[in-house]
Amino acid sequence: MSEKTLIIDAHIHLYPQADLNQAIAFSLSNMDSARPEKETAKIWLLTERTDCSAFTQLQESVRVGIYHIIPTREQEALRVQLGERIVLYIIAGRQVVSADGLEIGTLASRLRLPDRELETSALIDQALEAGALVTINWAPGKWSGRRKTIVQSLLAQPPRPGLFIGDSAMRPTFWSEPDLMRKAVSEGWRILAGSDPLPFQGEERSFGRYGCMITGEMDPDEPVLTLKRLLTEQQLEPAIWGKRRGTWEFARRQFAIMREKKRRER
């Protein structure tokens, strides 16, 4: 093991539309903007929708463009190599919609839970018991109205090991840190941030544009165990890096999301 700075994008969707070779290349370039002082390990934490299975497909792959896909000792993690050099770790995970309509990340885990069946608190309990890292994800409109009360109740409780707030590049630059998020952070909650790419052409440029980083002893064959040790046992505070969306980009993407949602509902 050696000490590294883990540069983490904690909200990665891998949709069938994505050109994975390009997504990796753009992500590596974007993550370089974090400019850590130590040697790095770059990590994607997948947040796949229930209708996606990119991680399973990657396990059956040996190559993506110029990159080789190499298994680790952990069933939840893959290495991406360029020659002999490890350039990225891809770690399994899901985004689950609770019965209350909130988006919950079950990260660094192969756990699969159904959408819209479990209430948020039960979903979180089940994911934590299964050993996942869990995020209560911010998303436009998700922390308002009736759902705001649920989030408020969750964040009013002391933070539990393995449970985090999930921030996203989807929160535009004109949208300041929500009051609930700010208050929770002041009371000891920690944030895991990610880029949250969408299922549209050109989104490959979004990979790795926003995230968090921590520094500690890294085992290249057990990145999941490393991550959980640093975030739960040592309870390190991740530093946020990168860029969120601007006003025009946010508006354009919201319009595209609504169109894509209508298409899926047909």
C-alpha positions in Angstrom: 0.0 0.0 0.0 1.1 3.6 -0.6 -0.4 7.0 0.3 -2.4 8.5 -2.5 -5.0 11.2 -3.0 -8.2 9.6 -4.1 -10.0 11.8 -6.7 -13.6 10.6 -6.6 -16.5 11.3 -8.9 -19.3 9.9 -6.6 -22.2 10.2 -9.1 -21.5 8.4 -12.3 -24.3 7.1 -14.6 -23.1 4.9 -17.5 -25.9 4.9 -20.0 -25.9 2.8 -23.2 -25.6 6.1 -25.2 -22.2 6.9 -23.7 -19.0 6.4 -25.6 -17.0 4.9 -22.7 -13.6 5.4 -24.3 -14.3 9.1 -24.6 -15.9 9.3 -21.2 -12.8 7.8 -19.6 -10.5 10.2 -21.5 -12.5 13.3 -20.6 -12.8 12.2 -17.0 -9.1 11.7 -16.6 -8.4 15.2 -18.0 -11.1 16.8 -15.9 -9.9 15.1 -12.7 -6.4 16.4 -13.3 -7.8 19.9 -12.6 -8.1 18.9 -8.9 -4.3 19.4 -8.8 -3.5 17.3 -5.6 -0.1 17.4 -4.2 0.3 13.6 -3.9 0.2 10.8 -6.3 -3.5 10.1 -7.3 -5.9 7.2 -7.7 -8.9 8.3 -9.8 -12.3 6.7 -8.9 -15.7 6.5 -10.4 -18.5 5.5 -8.0 -21.3 4.3 -10.2 -24.9 5.3 -9.5 -26.6 3.2 -12.1 -30.4 3.4 -12.6 -32.3 0.1 -12.2 -32.7 -0.2 -16.0 -28.9 -0.1 -16.5 -26.3 -2.8 -16.1 -23.0 -1.2 -17.4 -20.9 -2.6 -14.6 -21.9 -6.2 -15.3 -21.1 -5.7 -19.0 -17.7 -4.2 -18.1 -16.9 -7.3 -16.0 -17.3 -9.3 -19.2 -15.0 -6.9 -21.2 -11.3 -6.9 -21.5 -10.9 -3.7 -23.5 -12.6 -0.3 -24.1 -10.9 1.6 -26.9 -7.3 2.1 -25.8 -8.0 1.0 -22.2 -7.8 -2.4 -20.7 -10.4 -3.5 -18.1 -8.8 -5.6 -15.3 -10.5 -7.3 -12.3 -9.5 -6.6 -8.8 -9.8 -8.9 -5.7 -13.1 -7.2 -5.1 -16.3 -8.1 -7.0 -17.4 -4.5 -6.8 -14.4 -3.0 -8.4 -12.5 -2.9 -11.8 -9.2 -1.3 -12.8 -8.9 0.6 -16.0 -5.3 0.4 -17.3 -3.3 2.1 -20.1 -0.6 -0.4 -20.6 0.7 -1.2 -17.1 -0.5 2.0 -15.5 -3.7 2.1 -13.6 -5.6 5.2 -14.7 -9.0 4.7 -13.1 -11.1 2.5 -10.8 -14.7 1.8 -11.6 -16.7 0.8 -8.6 -20.3 -0.6 -8.7 -23.2 1.2 -7.3 -26.8 2.2 -7.9 -29.2 5.1 -7.6 -32.5 4.0 -6.1 -35.7 6.1 -5.9 -37.5 5.7 -2.6 -41.3 5.4 -2.2 -41.1 9.0 -1.0 -39.6 10.1 -4.3 -36.0 10.8 -3.1 -32.9 9.6 -4.9 -30.6 7.5 -2.7 -27.1 6.3 -3.8 -26.1 2.8 -2.7 -22.4 3.1 -3.6 -19.4 0.7 -3.6 -21.8 -2.2 -3.6 -23.5 -4.8 -5.8 -26.7 -4.4 -3.9 -29.9 -4.0 -6.0 -33.0 -2.6 -4.4 -36.3 -1.9 -6.3 -37.4 1.6 -7.1 -40.4 3.2 -5.3 -41.0 0.3 -2.9 -39.1 1.2 0.3 -39.6 4.4 2.2 -36.4 6.5 2.4 -35.4 5.6 6.0 -35.9 1.9 5.4 -34.0 2.1 2.1 -31.1 3.8 3.9 -31.1 1.2 6.7 -31.1 -1.7 4.4 -28.3 -0.3 2.2 -26.1 0.5 5.3 -26.7 -3.0 6.7 -25.6 -4.4 3.4 -22.3 -2.5 3.7 -22.9 0.2 1.0 -21.8 3.7 1.2 -25.1 5.7 1.1 -25.9 9.2 -0.2 -29.0 11.3 0.2 -28.8 12.9 -3.2 -29.7 16.5 -3.9 -31.5 17.0 -7.2 -33.6 19.8 -8.7 -37.0 19.8 -7.0 -36.2 16.7 -4.9 -35.5 18.7 -1.7 -38.7 20.9 -1.8 -42.3 20.5 -0.9 -43.3 17.4 1.0 -39.9 15.8 0.3 -38.1 18.7 2.0 -39.7 17.6 5.3 -38.4 14.1 4.9 -34.9 15.3 4.1 -35.1 17.7 7.0 -36.0 14.8 9.3 -33.1 12.7 8.0 -30.5 15.4 8.3 -31.7 16.4 11.8 -30.3 13.1 13.1 -26.6 12.7 13.9 -24.7 11.4 10.8 -24.2 7.7 10.8 -21.0 5.9 9.5 -21.3 5.4 5.8 -24.1 7.9 5.3 -23.5 11.1 3.4 -25.1 13.9 1.5 -24.8 13.6 -2.2 -24.1 16.8 -4.1 -24.1 17.1 -7.9 -22.8 19.2 -10.7 -26.5 19.4 -11.6 -26.8 22.0 -8.8 -26.1 25.1 -11.0 -23.6 27.8 -10.0 -26.4 30.3 -9.3 -28.0 27.9 -6.8 -26.2 28.4 -3.5 -25.7 25.6 -1.0 -29.2 24.6 0.2 -30.0 25.6 3.8 -30.6 22.0 4.8 -27.2 21.0 3.4 -25.4 23.9 5.0 -26.9 23.2 8.4 -26.3 19.5 8.2 -22.6 20.0 7.3 -22.2 22.4 10.3 -23.5 19.5 12.5 -21.0 16.9 11.2 -22.5 15.6 8.0 -20.1 15.1 5.1 -20.6 15.5 1.4 -19.8 13.2 -1.5 -20.0 15.0 -4.8 -20.2 13.9 -8.4 -20.7 15.0 -12.0 -24.1 13.2 -12.7 -23.8 12.8 -16.5 -27.1 12.5 -18.5 -28.1 10.0 -21.2 -27.5 12.4 -24.1 -24.9 12.8 -26.9 -21.9 14.8 -25.8 -22.2 14.1 -22.1 -18.9 12.3 -22.1 -17.3 15.7 -21.5 -19.2 15.8 -18.2 -17.5 12.8 -16.6 -15.1 13.7 -13.8 -16.0 17.5 -13.8 -17.1 17.6 -10.2 -16.3 15.5 -7.2 -14.4 15.1 -3.9 -11.0 13.9 -2.8 -9.4 12.3 0.3 -5.8 11.3 1.1 -4.8 8.0 2.7 -3.2 4.6 2.4 -4.5 2.9 -0.9 -4.5 -0.8 -1.7 -4.7 -1.0 -5.6 -6.3 -4.5 -5.4 -8.9 -3.5 -2.8 -10.1 0.0 -3.7 -13.5 -0.5 -2.1 -12.1 -1.6 1.2 -9.7 1.4 1.0 -12.6 3.8 0.4 -14.7 2.4 3.2 -11.9 2.5 5.6 -11.0 6.1 4.9 -14.6 7.3 4.8 -16.2 5.2 7.7 -13.4 4.1 10.0 -11.2 7.2 9.8 -14.1 9.4 8.9 -12.0 11.7 6.7 -13.6 14.9 5.4 -13.7 14.8 1.6 -12.6 18.1 -0.1 -14.8 19.2 -3.0 -13.3 20.1 -6.3 -14.4 20.9 -9.9 -17.1 22.9 -11.6 -20.9 22.8 -11.4 -23.2 23.8 -14.3 -23.8 27.4 -15.5 -27.2 28.9 -15.9 -27.7 28.2 -19.6 -26.2 24.7 -19.4 -28.5 23.9 -16.5 -31.6 25.2 -18.3 -30.8 23.3 -21.5 -30.2 20.0 -19.6 -33.4 20.3 -17.6 -35.3 20.6 -20.8 -33.5 17.6 -22.2 -34.3 15.6 -19.0 -38.0 16.3 -19.3 -38.0 15.2 -22.9 -36.1 12.0 -22.0 -38.5 11.3 -19.1 -41.5 11.6 -21.4 -39.9 9.2 -23.8 -39.3 6.6 -21.1 -42.9 6.9 -19.9 -44.5 6.1 -23.3 
